Amino acid sequence: MLRISYSRIFSLVAFVIIPTLPAQGQTKPTVVSTNPANGATGVPASIRSFSVTFSKPMAGSCGASTSGWLGAGAPGSSCQWSADQKTMTVTRGPDPLLLTSGSTVTVTLNPPGYANLMDTEGNPLDTYTFSFTIEGLDKVPANPQKGFSWPYYLVTPQTIKQPAVLLVEPNNSGYPNDDFNFHDAAAKRQVTYKTTYAQDLGCPYLVPVFPRPNTPYTHALDRGTLLTKLPGLERIDLQLLKMIDDARERLAAKGISVDSKVFLWGFSASGQFVSRFVMIHPDRVKAASIGSPGYGPIVPVAQWKGKAVPYHTGIADLQSLTGKAFDLEAFRKVPLQIYIGDMDTNIVPWYDAGIDADVALIEDLFGGGGPEMFWRFAKYEAAYLSVGSSCQFVVFPGLMHNWADWPYTKEFFERNRVAAQPPLAKPNQFTLYFPHVAGGGGWETEIALLNSSEAAPVSGTLQAFSADGGQPLESFAVTLPPGGRKEIVATTFFTQPQSVAYLAFKCDSAFMSGYTRFSQPGYRATLPATTGGRDGWFPKMEQDGWTGVAFVNTETEAASVTLRAVDDNGTELASETLSVPAGKKIVGMVYQIFKTDISKAKYFKFRADRKLLGFTVSASADGQMLDGIPALPEYFRYMWRQK
């Protein structure tokens, strides 16, 4: 049992007096009605609130004892009174989960021993209990005569937005299991969790219940799935089409006419399923949202870089597997939203990614990359754009193997409800920093920006900051074509070059790199652009000359960083803690930073409480050599990308 708004009762229990009779000439309040009504059935699982109307104005204290109301992990409820103090409304917290299908919600007002609810004259309400039953999920049984050997769930929201489109999400249990009940329970959980989104989108929602044996990988619609002869598992892509047709008939019987083309929605294995289903049946898809599709989406090409790309990596043998040719024109008309997080490590090789030949082909054509798989995304995008696909590939910073925020997906489907629309501009989610610009004292600085994407342009804003941070001194819009490079000379590009200390390029792509080269007669050094990090190494201290250290804090709060001097044996010789104000750049010679002798130090390491840009500049005593080294990550997996 979950009690709502009873903390005040518990704290004041010593002062609560429960009269058995009202004062002379007064009557106790009674319940006039409830919504939902007592005994109501078929109440939507998405219900947000219930209300109780009383016969008299109530004192305003709010309370109810409930069971089956909030759902696991849901935030608490809130309570409000109507202006006349006669109606109490209890509302579940923001973004609540669906209530359990077929369950009964019981509400008790003033349970025995409590008198929280009373009228304005102090007369308590007698204990009152009402209940209502949540609708059951509509589970359509298997119907081999109609072409599908497995059941599916179908949810019909109270409000259907027009034009009506069926939202279809393939089931994904996460693991193989020969017990069909395992997959049915997983699909039911999927429906229970996701129906809130279908309600928000105003779309009927279909989830099939396909089993998943050890092989083939049915939930990813892999090659083995198209070839299998296992009873009931033959061509589950065609079975899904039959389920869609059956659902349309059932909805039509309710007076709901839905489009013959569907919204497809999938993530991870079901994202692979969706990407492959679109290749086979583009004529039945209105739009598709594909999140982190396993080790990558299928590509819409038969050959890439001179090599055949068979299903399920490409479409070279699609016709021999399915009996139908790839419909390029229909495919081009399907808006595709394909996304991944830049911290997603669900990469090749993976136990369910495919046979060794698939893995080798993917790494050959699209790259092995680092531990995060988003590095291959630019190459997949190039394959899609090469055939004129209406696609948008998006990398989300900081996202692991998780769904994107619902508003992102909802907006995509809403835009394409009536007719296919071109993709929106990508948001500027990534920032590449150039931590050092030397603009005075005879120094000249050159900055270069490089778009490493093979197919997509990069757009962004280049911002120049002083050492004191704050608002940008200057901002410039920059667009680079695929593979494009832009070189900037600070002394001629900026109007105040002597005031510029560092740069930030805020752009719509992770596939960017660059460098800063600063020089004066006799000196030249280069620093690569960076994304920064909380910890790292400065691998060299100049023994015959000088070494300076710099930190740039690009965040909105001050940072504390501990810098340690270390010898060749790994012995820490000294440490100092520095404060780096928000938005500012600090620089200093290492001999001045440390208060003790560090003459035997060979390198430095640091750790900060927030992300910093760090680098060292060293010069020889004879003035003949100068070098710049950015902060290096702590271990090799981050050599190409710092967190």
Protein Blocks (a to p, Z undefined) as FASTA:
>chain_A
ZZehklmmmmmmmmpccdfbdcehiacdddfbdcddehiahiafkbfbdcdddfbdcehi
acdddehkloghiacddddddfkopaccddddehiacddehiacdddehiehiafbccfk
opacddddddddddddddddddfknopabdcdddddfbdcdddddddddddehpacfblk
lmmmmmmmmmmmmmmmmmmnopacddddddddfbdcfknopaklmmpccehiaokllmmm
mmmmmmmmmmmmnopacdfbdcdddehjlmmmmmmmmmmmmmlcfbdcdehehjbpcdfb
fbeghiacddfkbmmlmmmmnopacdfklmmmpccdddddfkbcbdcddfklocfklmmm
mmmmnonbjmblklmmmmmmmmmmmnopacdddddehiacddddfklmmmmmmmmmmpcc
dddddddfbccddfbdcfeehiacddddddfbfkbccddddddddfklpadfbdcddddd
ehiacdddfklmpmblmlpmbdcdddfbfbbcdddddddehiacdddddebjfbdcdfbd
cfbbcdddddddfbfbdcddddddddfkopafbdcdddddehiacdddfklmpmbdcklp
cbdcdddfbdcddddddddfklpaccddddddfbfklmmocZZ
